[in-house]
Amino acid sequence: MSIPTNDQAGTRAGIQTSDAPLGRDDLARLVARDIAPGSFVNLGIGQPTLVSNYLKPEQNITLHTENGMLGMGPVATGDQIDGDLINAGKIPVTELPGASYFHHADSFAIMRGGHLDICVLGAFQVSATGDLANWHTGAPDAIPAVGGAMDLATGAKDVFVMMTLLTRDGASKIVEACTYPLTGIGCVTRVYTDKAVFLTGPDGVQVRETFGCTFEELQDMVPVPLTAAPADGR
């Protein structure tokens, strides 16, 4: 499935830009395209890791992983795999020229000190005001694992979320208020899902573009008021 370019209608508010929901790789490609050149970025465990495979050299993006590395490259495959070179999700990765390694405490100092432009995280829920819940569902058998997500959510200048819009039961993960334990309050600025891209902030939940559904169909799925993002929406 092709992703609309910046020259196509996909940047106009509330317009359907594909005839089907986006798959994981198409979504990762879209997120990668939207990251500003020269950014310092952390990619969270799960879907966000795929973004590294679609960043272009001319974007000059520096990837950070919380286990102590700057200059991470795409996921390693075949002969590239080195068991000692992994990201925070224990996935083998490559290194780019100029990559550096450092102590875990220094890595968290980067996160907490506001030195990351963007972090891309998964989520269980995102509220209408940008609250993030991504570490625990409250289920009795679930293992709490907040890790560095709370540090990223409060330390990064922008927090992007990648997730499916609906749960397995068909409930929206964008909600009026999170019912799961919070990771961060009012921190999410953008949500990428298989059915739409949402902007969150003081203007409420805005829709930048939709995939495989109309704006009206999307509103039927999401229990919060939606508005169309401006034509120059970020």
Number of C-alpha atoms within 10 A of each C-alpha: 11 10 15 13 11 11 7 10 14 20 20 19 20 25 20 20 22 18 12 14 19 23 14 18 16 18 26 22 19 21 23 20 18 11 18 14 15 12 16 20 27 26 25 25 18 13 19 24 22 22 24 22 15 16 23 12 8 8 14 13 21 19 23 27 23 26 20 19 22 22 19 25 19 18 19 17 11 6 6 13 15 13 10 9 16 21 22 18 14 12 15 18 22 18 19 14 8 8 15 13 15 12 12 14 12 15 19 18 15 19 27 18 14 15 15 22 18 24 25 28 25 25 21 23 29 32 23 26 22 28 25 31 25 22 23 17 17 12 9 6 7 10 11 11 10 14 11 17 24 19 19 30 26 20 23 24 17 19 25 25 28 23 23 25 24 18 12 8 6 9 13 18 22 27 18 17 15 19 14 17 15 19 21 19 16 18 23 27 21 24 27 24 22 20 24 26 23 25 25 22 16 11 11 17 24 22 26 27 26 27 21 16 19 18 20 10 11 19 15 11 15 17 15 17 12 19 18 18 22 14 13 9 14 11
